[in-house]
């Protein structure tokens, strides 16, 4: 148990959890004040999930790149548990608003957007490093919010803002979630360059 606590602290998980709770509360308050309907729009939901994923991104890499590559620890299992815990925390925060008058939902969209964007940021951590991993979800989500798509290709490209029954949107989110998880569990975050360590 002590090892898991040290792992969580080294990844700044308690700080990230507090920031995620605060971000969800602020987004919920803003939605409650400025929204006339009970359920927020798909764009607001996607942007809120994006905010939570950006907070989680900082936890995907540790302070010592060499330690993350040592064979002394079962890193694959730790990374898988890390992503599952992050997903679970985010899926607990947003659906909690379903009990209030201002809701982040439907639940299917929450699961789809959270899993897809978390997978995308995990892919970013593997390919461009933890410090820049949030660039990919940010760019794709802002594009989807600005240019809503129609048709199969449009729904696939703007999957974050589509209806919960959109099959292309679910397929893209599932592919990103699986690919990001597999890459992150198998390889871990890309080591920092000397300029990133400064």
C-alpha positions as CSV (number, residue, x, y, z in Angstrom):
1,X,0.0,0.0,0.0
2,X,2.9,2.3,0.8
3,X,4.3,1.8,-2.7
4,X,1.0,2.8,-4.3
5,X,0.8,5.9,-2.2
6,X,4.4,6.9,-3.2
7,X,3.5,6.2,-6.8
8,X,0.4,8.4,-6.6
9,X,2.4,11.2,-4.9
10,X,5.2,11.0,-7.4
11,X,2.7,11.4,-10.3
12,X,1.0,14.4,-8.5
13,X,-2.3,12.4,-8.4
14,X,-3.7,14.0,-5.3
15,X,-3.2,17.5,-6.7
16,X,-4.7,16.5,-10.0
17,X,-7.7,15.0,-8.3
18,X,-8.3,18.2,-6.4
19,X,-7.9,20.2,-9.5
20,X,-10.4,17.9,-11.4
21,X,-13.0,18.3,-8.6
22,X,-12.5,22.1,-8.7
23,X,-12.7,22.2,-12.5
24,X,-15.9,20.2,-12.5
25,X,-17.5,22.4,-9.8
26,X,-16.6,25.5,-11.7
27,X,-17.9,24.2,-15.0
28,X,-21.1,23.0,-13.3
29,X,-21.6,26.4,-11.6
30,X,-21.1,28.3,-14.9
31,X,-23.5,25.9,-16.7
32,X,-26.0,26.4,-14.0
33,X,-25.8,30.2,-14.2
34,X,-25.7,30.5,-18.0
35,X,-27.8,27.6,-19.2
36,X,-31.6,27.8,-19.5
37,X,-32.0,24.0,-20.0
38,X,-31.3,21.2,-17.6
39,X,-28.7,19.4,-19.7
40,X,-25.6,21.2,-21.1
41,X,-24.9,21.1,-24.8
42,X,-22.6,18.5,-26.3
43,X,-20.0,21.2,-26.9
44,X,-19.9,22.3,-23.3
45,X,-19.7,18.7,-22.2
46,X,-16.8,18.0,-24.6
47,X,-14.9,21.1,-23.4
48,X,-15.4,20.2,-19.8
49,X,-14.1,16.6,-20.4
50,X,-11.2,18.2,-22.2
51,X,-10.4,20.3,-19.1
52,X,-10.4,17.2,-16.9
53,X,-8.2,15.3,-19.3
54,X,-5.7,18.2,-19.4
55,X,-5.6,18.1,-15.6
56,X,-4.9,14.3,-15.7
57,X,-2.2,14.7,-18.4
58,X,0.3,15.9,-15.8
59,X,0.1,12.6,-14.0
60,X,1.0,10.4,-16.9
61,X,4.8,10.9,-16.4
62,X,6.9,10.7,-13.4
63,X,9.8,12.8,-12.2
64,X,12.5,10.3,-13.3
65,X,12.5,8.9,-16.8
66,X,15.1,6.3,-16.1
67,X,13.0,4.9,-13.2
68,X,10.0,4.6,-15.5
69,X,12.1,2.3,-17.7
70,X,13.6,0.0,-15.1
71,X,12.5,-3.6,-15.0
72,X,12.3,-3.6,-11.2
73,X,8.6,-2.6,-11.2
74,X,5.6,-3.9,-13.1
75,X,5.1,-0.7,-15.1
76,X,2.6,-2.2,-17.5
77,X,0.2,-3.0,-14.7
78,X,0.8,0.3,-12.9
79,X,0.2,2.3,-16.1
80,X,-3.0,0.3,-16.9
81,X,-4.3,0.9,-13.3
82,X,-3.3,4.5,-13.6
83,X,-5.4,5.0,-16.7
84,X,-8.3,3.0,-15.3
85,X,-8.2,5.1,-12.1
86,X,-8.1,8.4,-14.0
87,X,-11.1,7.2,-16.2
88,X,-13.0,6.1,-13.1
89,X,-12.4,9.4,-11.3
90,X,-13.6,11.4,-14.3
91,X,-16.6,9.2,-14.8
92,X,-17.6,9.7,-11.2
93,X,-17.3,13.5,-11.3
94,X,-19.5,14.4,-14.3
95,X,-22.3,11.9,-13.8
96,X,-22.6,13.2,-10.2
97,X,-24.2,16.3,-11.7
98,X,-27.1,14.1,-13.0
99,X,-28.6,14.4,-9.5
100,X,-28.8,18.2,-9.9
101,X,-30.8,20.5,-12.1
102,X,-27.9,21.2,-14.4
103,X,-26.6,17.9,-15.8
104,X,-23.5,16.9,-17.8
105,X,-24.9,14.1,-19.9
106,X,-26.2,11.9,-21.4
107,X,-24.0,9.3,-19.7
108,X,-23.1,7.7,-23.0
109,X,-21.6,10.9,-24.2
110,X,-19.7,11.3,-21.0
111,X,-18.2,7.8,-21.3
112,X,-17.4,8.2,-25.0
113,X,-15.7,11.6,-24.7
114,X,-13.8,10.7,-21.5
115,X,-12.5,7.4,-22.8
116,X,-11.6,8.8,-26.3
117,X,-9.9,12.0,-25.0
118,X,-8.0,10.1,-22.3
119,X,-6.8,7.6,-25.0
120,X,-5.7,10.5,-27.2
121,X,-3.7,12.1,-24.5
122,X,-2.1,8.8,-23.6
123,X,-1.1,8.5,-27.3
124,X,0.3,12.0,-27.0
125,X,2.3,11.1,-23.9
126,X,3.9,8.2,-25.8
127,X,4.6,10.1,-29.0
128,X,5.4,13.7,-28.0
129,X,5.8,13.5,-24.2
130,X,3.7,14.2,-21.2
131,X,4.4,18.0,-21.2
132,X,2.8,18.3,-24.6
133,X,0.3,15.4,-24.6
134,X,-2.7,17.7,-24.0
135,X,-2.1,19.5,-27.3
136,X,-3.7,16.7,-29.3
137,X,-7.0,16.6,-27.3
138,X,-7.1,20.4,-27.2
139,X,-6.7,20.9,-31.0
140,X,-9.1,18.1,-31.9
141,X,-11.8,19.2,-29.5
142,X,-11.6,22.9,-30.3
143,X,-11.9,22.0,-34.0
144,X,-14.9,19.8,-33.3
145,X,-16.5,22.5,-31.3
146,X,-15.9,25.2,-34.0
147,X,-16.9,23.1,-37.0
148,X,-19.7,20.6,-36.2
149,X,-19.7,17.8,-38.8
150,X,-22.4,16.0,-40.7
151,X,-22.4,12.7,-42.5
152,X,-20.3,9.7,-41.6
153,X,-17.0,11.4,-42.1
154,X,-18.1,14.6,-40.3
155,X,-19.4,12.6,-37.3
156,X,-16.1,10.7,-37.2
157,X,-14.0,13.9,-37.3
158,X,-16.1,15.7,-34.7
159,X,-16.9,12.7,-32.5
160,X,-16.7,14.6,-29.3
161,X,-19.8,16.8,-30.0
162,X,-22.0,14.1,-31.7
163,X,-25.1,12.5,-30.3
164,X,-24.7,9.5,-28.1
165,X,-26.1,7.2,-30.8
166,X,-23.6,8.2,-33.5
167,X,-21.8,5.0,-34.5
168,X,-18.9,6.8,-36.2
169,X,-18.3,8.9,-33.1
170,X,-18.3,5.8,-30.8
171,X,-16.0,3.9,-33.2
172,X,-13.4,6.7,-33.3
173,X,-13.5,7.2,-29.5
174,X,-13.2,3.4,-29.0
175,X,-10.2,3.2,-31.4
176,X,-8.5,6.1,-29.6
177,X,-9.1,4.7,-26.2
178,X,-7.8,1.2,-27.1
179,X,-4.8,2.5,-29.1
180,X,-3.8,5.0,-26.4
181,X,-4.1,2.5,-23.6
182,X,-2.1,-0.1,-25.4
183,X,0.6,2.3,-26.4
184,X,0.9,3.9,-23.0
185,X,0.8,0.6,-21.1
186,X,3.3,-1.0,-23.4
187,X,5.8,1.9,-23.8
188,X,5.1,4.5,-21.2
189,X,5.6,8.2,-21.7
190,X,8.3,9.5,-24.1
191,X,11.5,10.5,-22.2
192,X,12.0,14.2,-21.8
193,X,14.6,15.9,-23.9
194,X,17.3,18.0,-22.2
195,X,15.4,21.2,-23.1
196,X,12.2,19.9,-21.3
197,X,14.3,19.1,-18.1
198,X,15.4,22.7,-17.8
